[in-house]
Amino acid sequence: MTSSAPVAPPSPDWSRTALGEPAGWPLPLRLTVDILLNSPSAMLLMWGPEQIMVYNDAYAALIGLSSLRAPGGSVPSIQPAAWSWNAAAIRQGWAGDSASYRSVVLPAWRNNGVAQLPLDLYYTPVRDAAGQVAGVLCTLAPAQAAPLADTARPLRMLVVEDNADARYLVCETLRALGHEVQAAATGEDALPELSRQSFDVLYTDVSLPGMSGVELARKALQQAPTLQLLFASGYGDELTRHLEFPAQSLQKPYDIEQLQAALEQVARRMTNTQA
């Protein structure tokens, strides 16, 4: 039996980047880049006052832009979302403090369109030989959804969303939170599902082709008066503020914490109704 020797990846041509040849790099930069390039986790480094960016293949794959070619090493014309989403997070890193942010929703390229991915972000300052902060390293990971409380049972949910990418993301997020999920693209498709099986919650986009989410909710309540309603809208609560029935509303874009909070209110309302 023969064992295969590890194969080292080809060395990047740093001479074509803003960093120049590694021989001229300070030791902390060389060590950080070595870790970054050999890590299976998505990593993005901001280095120096010029804000030169270095990233690995895992980051390029996570963000999904075909134009990205690791390891970077150039000053970007547009800040990556991991930096631009929250200026305070970057200031904290440059001030020498580590920080983590859970379930941050950032844009990524999926299936020829932009999808919103919930990510956990970890920022670590990188210091030079004199102890001064010379860069900030960001590690990105798919968000770890908080489990359901011990006293909570999974909700049976019907998701109605005409955008296929958004529908997939919502359903997978809800399943990660422990709920049982079915999906439909339109109100017309949803009504037969509501007749065939019992649901706790109808989660629907307000703006749907054909029957609106509000009209769907009215018809659904005629079939199942105890059904709980959760609306999602990109127009705030203007279309759901004065409804004749109780409903919860989320404004797009929202993060996992907001979704969980809305579901907790729905669960409490269910408990009060059943009491």
ChimeraX attribute file (.defattr): number of C-alpha atoms within 10 A of each C-alpha:
attribute: neighborCount
match mode: 1-to-1
recipient: residues
	/A:1	3
	/A:2	4
	/A:3	5
	/A:4	6
	/A:5	6
	/A:6	6
	/A:7	6
	/A:8	7
	/A:9	8
	/A:10	6
	/A:11	7
	/A:12	14
	/A:13	12
	/A:14	15
	/A:15	11
	/A:16	12
	/A:17	17
	/A:18	14
	/A:19	20
	/A:20	13
	/A:21	13
	/A:22	14
	/A:23	8
	/A:24	9
	/A:25	12
	/A:26	12
	/A:27	13
	/A:28	15
	/A:29	20
	/A:30	14
	/A:31	11
	/A:32	15
	/A:33	21
	/A:34	11
	/A:35	13
	/A:36	25
	/A:37	21
	/A:38	13
	/A:39	13
	/A:40	12
	/A:41	16
	/A:42	22
	/A:43	26
	/A:44	27
	/A:45	28
	/A:46	23
	/A:47	21
	/A:48	14
	/A:49	8
	/A:50	11
	/A:51	17
	/A:52	18
	/A:53	24
	/A:54	24
	/A:55	24
	/A:56	24
	/A:57	20
	/A:58	20
	/A:59	24
	/A:60	21
	/A:61	16
	/A:62	18
	/A:63	20
	/A:64	19
	/A:65	15
	/A:66	9
	/A:67	7
	/A:68	15
	/A:69	14
	/A:70	16
	/A:71	23
	/A:72	23
	/A:73	24
	/A:74	17
	/A:75	17
	/A:76	12
	/A:77	6
	/A:78	7
	/A:79	12
	/A:80	14
	/A:81	13
	/A:82	22
	/A:83	17
	/A:84	12
	/A:85	15
	/A:86	10
	/A:87	10
	/A:88	11
	/A:89	21
	/A:90	23
	/A:91	12
	/A:92	16
	/A:93	20
	/A:94	21
	/A:95	13
	/A:96	18
	/A:97	15
	/A:98	18
	/A:99	15
	/A:100	13
	/A:101	13
	/A:102	18
	/A:103	19
	/A:104	20
	/A:105	21
	/A:106	17
	/A:107	18
	/A:108	17
	/A:109	16
	/A:110	15
	/A:111	8
	/A:112	8
	/A:113	10
	/A:114	16
	/A:115	19
	/A:116	19
	/A:117	21
	/A:118	22
	/A:119	22
	/A:120	18
	/A:121	21
	/A:122	18
	/A:123	25
	/A:124	21
	/A:125	23
	/A:126	22
	/A:127	16
	/A:128	14
	/A:129	10
	/A:130	7
	/A:131	9
	/A:132	13
	/A:133	19
	/A:134	21
	/A:135	25
	/A:136	27
	/A:137	24
	/A:138	24
	/A:139	20
	/A:140	21
	/A:141	17
	/A:142	16
	/A:143	19
	/A:144	13
	/A:145	20
	/A:146	13
	/A:147	10
	/A:148	15
	/A:149	9
	/A:150	6
	/A:151	5
	/A:152	12
	/A:153	11
	/A:154	16
	/A:155	19
	/A:156	15
	/A:157	24
	/A:158	22
	/A:159	24
	/A:160	28
	/A:161	27
	/A:162	18
	/A:163	12
	/A:164	11
	/A:165	15
	/A:166	14
	/A:167	19
	/A:168	14
	/A:169	15
	/A:170	21
	/A:171	21
	/A:172	14
	/A:173	19
	/A:174	21
	/A:175	17
	/A:176	16
	/A:177	18
	/A:178	17
	/A:179	17
	/A:180	16
	/A:181	20
	/A:182	16
	/A:183	21
	/A:184	18
	/A:185	18
	/A:186	23
	/A:187	26
	/A:188	16
	/A:189	12
	/A:190	21
	/A:191	16
	/A:192	11
	/A:193	16
	/A:194	18
	/A:195	12
	/A:196	8
	/A:197	8
	/A:198	13
	/A:199	20
	/A:200	19
	/A:201	21
	/A:202	26
	/A:203	23
	/A:204	30
	/A:205	26
	/A:206	25
	/A:207	19
	/A:208	19
	/A:209	13
	/A:210	10
	/A:211	14
	/A:212	16
	/A:213	27
	/A:214	20
	/A:215	12
	/A:216	20
	/A:217	26
	/A:218	16
	/A:219	15
	/A:220	22
	/A:221	16
	/A:222	10
	/A:223	13
	/A:224	16
	/A:225	10
	/A:226	15
	/A:227	20
	/A:228	24
	/A:229	22
	/A:230	24
	/A:231	23
	/A:232	24
	/A:233	19
	/A:234	14
	/A:235	13
	/A:236	13
	/A:237	16
	/A:238	9
	/A:239	15
	/A:240	20
	/A:241	12
	/A:242	9
	/A:243	10
	/A:244	8
	/A:245	11
	/A:246	12
	/A:247	17
	/A:248	17
	/A:249	21
	/A:250	19
	/A:251	14
	/A:252	12
	/A:253	11
	/A:254	15
	/A:255	19
	/A:256	21
	/A:257	14
	/A:258	13
	/A:259	17
	/A:260	16
	/A:261	11
	/A:262	16
	/A:263	18
	/A:264	15
	/A:265	12
	/A:266	20
	/A:267	19
	/A:268	13
	/A:269	15
	/A:270	16
	/A:271	10
	/A:272	9
	/A:273	9
	/A:274	8
	/A:275	6
